[in-house]
Amino acid sequence: MVADNRFTCLMATHSVECLRCGHVRQVPARAGQNVDAGECDRCEYVGWALVADLTEKLRRILRERPPERRRLYAA
């Protein structure tokens, strides 16, 4: 049996971290598309960032701020 690849779409998996509690999970994403990680299973917050984009200093700064002031801006 040969698989029909016409409808196969490669999905990458990204590690994202909750900006409130630090919970890390894997989310599938297609290249070039935004990812909706939904709310955190642990704390129900909806702010996420790629694990690779966060430094320990940035993690500490974000967690010390109240949730309504946690925003990342592109430099």
Secondary structure, DSSP 4 states (H G I P E B T S, - for coil): ----GGG----EEEEEEETTT--EEEEEE-TTS-----S-TTT----EEEGGG--HHHHHHHHHS-GGG------
